[in-house]
Amino acid sequence: MAQCKVPSDWKSSKTILLYKKGDREDFKNYRPICLLSTIYKLFTKIILNSLSRTFDERQPREQAGFRGGYSTIDNIFVLNQLLQKSLEHNLPLCLVFVDYEKAFNSVETNAVLIASKQQGIENNYIKLLSELSNGCSTEITLFHSPLRIPVQKGVRQGDPISPKLFTTCLEMVFRNISWSGGANIDGEWITQLRFADDIVLVSRDTTEAEKMLHELDQQGKKVGLKVNVAKTKFMQSDGLRGTTLRLNDI
């Protein structure tokens, strides 16, 4: 660990396909599951135990996913409060439920390392995280023939430290965005709530919501994240009915 080197076997994994439903001949109906070395996962769990507090302390209160002392139920409660106040006081409210395409598999490795350093992770751990992500590959068997595929981006599925690395990278995205407005609850303004990789944008009109979504999309692309337009949903209060929300003219 002091030399920031790990066995090459730890960088190899095996991917299996689990059938979900639908046509068995369609690959879209299978979920890929990555199987990592148990010893490797024990090792990264030890690293996580050392760094977890640093990761968590630098996260804002809006992030409730994969964080000690927080629960996504807290953010659900806040959403309920927003909706109730909007109905009771006839206040305009726009909510955008943002979904990313293959979020954990898409973030750029270099962006994760930069974000971790900005989060206050010491240099020796940054070097170790870089070593753990460098030269990884996975083997998948298709039509009875094994195929080895290099893994060049994303955080590793099934790795104990991956959720923290992802939310750290996402926090770097938000630090590059400056939003004003949003909705007020008990004197505090809220512009967004985070459920790990799922995000809810909060605004008072569709113009503001569209601007926020565009800015988030632009900053997210810098680290490899892409908004899934088909799965991103928009909710608005009755007074704003009839308005639409667009991202990149879609």
N, C-alpha and C positions, 0 to 999 in steps of 0.2 A: 504493500500500500504506500509506503514511503517513497518508492520508486515510481509510483503511478503507472504500474504495469499489471495487466491481468492475463491469465491464460487465454490463448486463442480459442479454446473450446467454448469459453463463456460467450463468445461473440456469435456463435452459431445457434440457430434455433430451428425448430420444425413447425411448419404450419399445416394444420389440418382443416378441412372444410366440413362444417356442420350444416346439414340440411335444415332449412326453416319450413318452408311450405311452397306450394306451387309446382311448376314444371321442374322435374328433377334434371332435365337436360339444360336448364338455364342457370348459368353460374351466379346470376344475381340472387338466386334463391338459396344461396349457401353463405354461411357466416364463417370467415376465416378466423381461426383461433391459433395464436402463436404459443408454442410450448418452449419455455426457457429452462435452462439448467437450474435445478433446485439449489445447488451451492451458489450459483450466481445470484439468485434471488435472496438468499440469506446474506450474502455480502452487501448487496445494495440496501437491504433492510437495515443493516448496521450503519451504513452511510446515512440513510434517511433518519435514523434515530439521533444521529449527531447534528443533522442540519435542519430537522423539522421545525424547531423553534425559530431559527433565522428565517426560513421560508415563510412561516405563518405571521411573524411580527411585521413583516413588510407588506402584507396584503391589506387592502382596505376593507372596511366593514361591509362593503357591497358584495364581496366574494364570500359565499357561504359553503362552497363545495370543497371537499377534500381538505378540511381545515379543522384543527382541534378546537373544541369549545364553540363551534358554530354548527348550524344545521340548516339545510335548505328549507326546512319548515319555517324558520325565522323569516326568510324572504317571501315565502308564500303568505305568511301572516301580513307582511308589509303590503303585498299586492292586494290582499283582501281589504286592508285599510284604505288604500288608494281608491279602490272601486266603490267602497261604501261612502267615502267622503264625496266622491264625484256624483253619486246618485243623490245623496242627502242634500247637497248644496248646489246641485245642478252645475257642476264645474266641468269644463271640457277636459278630456283625458284621452291621450293616445298611447297605446302600448304596442311595441314591436317585439315579437318573440323571435330572436335571431338564432338560426341554426347554421353551423358550419359544415362544409363537406369534409367528411373523414378528418375531423379536427386533430385528433391525437396522432394520426398518421401523416399529417401534412406540414406541421411546423418544421422550419429549417433548423438543423442541428446547431449551426453557428448562432442563430438567433436565441436559442435556448441557453447557450453558454454565455452570451452577452447579457441576457436577462438575469441569469443566475449571479453573475458578477455584480450587476447593478443592485441586486437584492441583498448584497453583503456577504455572499459566499466567498470564503478564503481561496486564494490562488491555487493552493495545493489540491483543494477539492475540485476546482475548475479543471485543472489538468487531469484529474482522475475521471471526472465526468466526460471529458473529451476522449480519453482513452477508452472508456466503456462504450462510447458511441461510434468510434472509428473502426471501419473495416468489418462491420456486422453483416451477416447474411442469414437467410432462412431457406430451408429446403421444403418444397411442396411436391407431392406426387400427383401427377396428372396423367390419366390414361395408363396407369401402372408404370410410369417412367418418372424417376425423381428429377427435380429441376431445382438448382440452387440459384437464388436471386439475391443480389446485393441490396442491402437496406441503406439508403442514402439520406433519408430524412425521417422525421417523425420521432416520437418517443416510443420505447419498446412496449408492446402490449404485454401485460402480465408482470411488468417490472414494478416492484413496490414504490420506487421513487418517481415513476413516470407522471402520476397525477400532479405532484408538487412541481415538477419541471414544467408541465404544461401551463398550470395556473400562473406560474412565475413569468412565463413568456407572454401570456395574455395580459398580465398586469403591465408589462412593458408597452404593449400596444395602447392601453388606456392612458398611460402616463404621457403619451405623445398627443393626447386629445384634450382639449380644453372646452368643456361644455358649461353653459349657464342655463338658467331656467329649470325645466323639469317640473316636478310637482312638490308641493310643500306639505309636510306632515309634522304637526306640532313644532313649527318654526324651523324645520330642517328641510333643505331642498334635496330631492332625489332625482338623479338623471338616469340611473341604471342600477340593475340588480343582476348578480351573477350566480348561476347555479353550476359551478365548474366551467364547462365549455358552452353551456346554454346561457343566453343573455336576454334580459328584458330591458328595452330602452323606454324611458318614461318622458313624455312631453305633453304640452298643452294644445298643440295643433299639428296638423299633418305636414306643414312646411318645415317646422322644427324637427319633426320626427324623420322626415326624408333627409334633411341635412345631417342629422346625427347618424343615420344608417349609412349614408355615403361616406362620411368621415371614418366611421368604424371599418367599413369595407376597404377603404384606401390604406389605412394604417395596418389592417390585418394582412393585406396582401404582401406587405414588406417582410413579414415573418413566415409567409407561406400559407396563411389562412384565407379561405374563400367562402363567402356567404352562400349558403344553399338557398337560392331564391325560391325554389319549389316548396321548401319546407319552412321558410320564414313566414310567420303569420302576423297579421295586423289587426288590432282591436281598437275601436274608438267609441266614445260616448255618443248618445243619441243626437246631441246638438251638432255633431260633425258628420253625420250620416251623408253618404253621397260623395265624399272625398276619397281620393285614391292615393296610394303610396307607390312610388316607383324607385327602382335601383338600376342605374345605368340603362334607363329607357326600357326596362323589362316590365 
